[in-house]
């Protein structure tokens, strides 16, 4: 039983959400090659099925503060949550189990935000996320594909 008295829900053995798009890599900044995007999609698909969660990566090169009319942190959080919700991501159901990495390359506003949903909202501590960011940031400038692959691996392994 969970703390609220409800029984733990068994993880689905296959994807149950049919309302979200199949796409998992949104490279609006053209940071990755077409081949790298395809490899990342395949990598994500393998881990999604193994971990029963949606894993989404959205890459921007935008003035997020102006677009969202908010400071950087609030703008990144709002954009990431809107992207997740607007696309009805979630492995088990719309707005269900999943994680979205928002990575912005815009000068002066570069950085990443992770939003989680469903059972994953409580599974990652701030220490876990900080470690994931540390690994990603050590790789991102030199090799974005490796950084995003590392994100997928670390999210799935936790």
GURO-77262 format. One line per field, with one value per residue (C-alpha): residue number from 1; x, y, z. Coordinates in Angstrom, 2 decimals, always signed. Each point is the difference from the previous one (the first is absolute). Layout:
seq NUM, ...
x X, ...
y Y, ...
z Z, ...
***
This chain:
seq 1, 2, 3, 4, 5, 6, 7, 8, 9, 10, 11, 12, 13, 14, 15, 16, 17, 18, 19, 20, 21, 22, 23, 24, 25, 26, 27, 28, 29, 30, 31, 32, 33, 34, 35, 36, 37, 38, 39, 40, 41, 42, 43, 44, 45, 46, 47, 48, 49, 50, 51, 52, 53, 54, 55, 56, 57, 58, 59, 60, 61, 62, 63, 64, 65, 66, 67, 68, 69, 70, 71, 72, 73, 74, 75, 76, 77, 78, 79, 80, 81, 82, 83, 84, 85, 86, 87, 88, 89, 90, 91, 92, 93, 94, 95, 96, 97, 98, 99, 100, 101, 102, 103, 104, 105, 106, 107, 108, 109, 110, 111, 112, 113, 114, 115, 116, 117, 118, 119, 120, 121, 122, 123, 124, 125, 126, 127, 128, 129, 130, 131, 132, 133, 134, 135, 136, 137, 138, 139, 140, 141, 142, 143, 144, 145, 146, 147, 148, 149, 150, 151, 152, 153, 154, 155, 156, 157, 158
x +0.00, +1.03, -0.03, -3.53, -1.23, -0.36, +1.59, +3.03, -1.01, +1.83, +2.14, -1.45, +1.82, -0.61, -0.82, -3.66, -0.22, -1.15, -0.67, +3.56, +2.22, +2.59, +2.74, +2.39, +2.76, -0.95, +3.18, -1.23, +3.56, +1.51, +2.68, -0.07, +0.51, -2.89, +1.92, +0.55, -3.69, -0.94, +2.49, -1.32, -3.60, +0.99, +1.87, -2.96, -2.45, +2.04, +0.10, -3.65, -1.16, +2.44, -0.93, -3.67, +0.35, +0.05, +3.39, -0.14, +2.73, -0.85, +2.91, -0.52, +1.98, -2.49, -0.37, -2.08, -0.37, -1.61, -2.11, -1.41, +0.09, +1.73, +3.46, +2.16, -0.85, -3.76, +0.04, +1.91, -2.25, -3.18, +1.21, +1.04, -3.27, -2.05, +1.91, -0.65, -3.67, -0.83, +1.30, -1.72, +3.21, -0.09, +0.80, -3.00, -2.51, -0.10, +1.84, +1.30, +3.42, +2.80, +2.78, +0.82, +3.37, -0.20, +3.40, +0.38, +3.06, -0.95, +2.89, -0.39, -2.83, +1.67, -0.76, -2.26, -3.16, -1.44, -3.70, -1.44, -3.52, -1.88, +1.96, +3.24, -0.92, +1.15, +2.72, +2.83, +1.60, +1.60, +3.36, -0.86, -0.95, +3.11, +2.20, -1.75, +0.49, +3.68, +0.64, -1.99, +1.66, +3.45, -0.80, -2.50, +2.34, +2.29, -2.52, -3.73, -0.98, +2.05, -1.43, -3.59, +0.75, +1.49, -3.19, -2.13, +2.26, +0.16, -3.77, -0.75, +2.54, -1.45
y +0.00, +3.59, +2.55, +1.04, -3.58, -0.80, -3.12, +0.38, -0.14, -2.62, +1.39, -0.61, -2.62, +1.99, +3.60, +0.77, +3.68, +0.36, +3.77, +1.36, +0.28, -2.71, +2.62, +0.31, +2.24, +3.60, +1.68, +3.49, +1.34, -2.41, -1.04, -3.66, -1.55, -1.97, -3.20, +0.96, +0.82, -3.42, -1.79, +1.95, -0.95, -3.69, +0.30, +1.71, -2.62, -2.84, +1.67, +1.08, -3.58, -1.24, +2.68, +0.60, +3.76, +2.57, +1.65, +3.22, +2.44, +3.50, +2.16, +3.73, +3.06, +2.65, +3.06, -2.01, +2.89, +2.25, -2.78, -1.08, +3.51, -1.33, -0.32, -2.85, -2.61, +0.60, +0.20, -3.28, -1.78, +1.31, -0.82, -3.54, -0.70, +1.45, -2.12, -3.14, +0.78, +1.36, -3.24, -2.19, -1.90, -2.84, -3.67, -1.34, +2.76, +3.63, +2.17, -3.21, -1.51, +1.80, +2.54, +2.87, +1.69, +3.57, +1.24, +3.60, +1.14, +3.69, +2.30, +1.35, -2.45, -3.32, -2.80, -2.94, -0.81, -3.42, -0.49, -3.28, -1.35, -2.91, -2.37, +1.69, +3.32, -1.39, -2.42, +2.44, +2.03, +3.37, -1.73, -2.50, +2.78, +2.03, -3.01, -0.52, +3.68, -0.16, -2.91, +1.60, +3.39, -1.56, -1.43, +2.37, +2.52, -2.59, -2.73, +0.71, -3.48, -1.64, +2.43, -0.80, -3.74, +0.28, +1.71, -2.86, -2.62, +1.68, +0.70, -3.61, -1.46, +1.87
z +0.00, -0.64, +2.81, -1.02, +0.43, -3.69, -1.41, -2.27, -3.64, -2.05, -2.80, -3.45, -2.05, -3.17, -0.83, +0.76, -1.02, -3.60, +0.14, -0.03, -3.07, -0.63, -0.43, +2.95, -1.36, -0.84, -1.22, -0.84, +0.36, -2.55, +2.46, -1.07, -3.41, -1.51, +0.69, +3.65, +0.41, -1.37, +2.27, +2.99, -0.90, -0.10, +3.30, +1.65, -1.34, +1.51, +3.43, -0.07, -0.37, +2.65, +2.56, -0.91, -0.37, -2.77, -0.51, -2.04, -1.01, -1.27, -1.21, -0.54, -1.00, +1.12, +2.21, +2.45, +2.47, -2.60, -1.50, +3.36, +1.55, +3.10, +1.54, -1.30, +2.63, -0.11, -3.81, -0.38, +2.49, -1.65, -3.53, +1.01, +1.80, -2.89, -2.52, +2.07, +0.60, -3.48, -1.54, +2.62, +0.71, +2.50, -0.51, +1.89, -0.85, -1.18, +2.56, +1.57, +0.66, -1.76, -0.08, -2.35, -0.37, -1.30, -1.18, -1.17, -1.99, -0.19, +0.88, +3.53, +0.75, -0.70, +2.40, +0.69, +1.90, +0.84, +0.61, +1.26, +0.16, +1.53, +2.22, -1.09, +1.63, +3.36, -1.11, -0.74, +2.77, -0.67, +0.55, -2.75, -2.40, +0.88, -0.75, -3.35, -0.85, +1.01, -2.37, -2.82, +0.36, -0.04, -3.46, -1.62, -1.65, -1.53, -0.80, +0.44, -1.21, +2.77, +2.56, -0.97, -0.14, +3.49, +1.18, -1.34, +1.57, +3.41, +0.15, -0.86, +2.40, +2.97
***
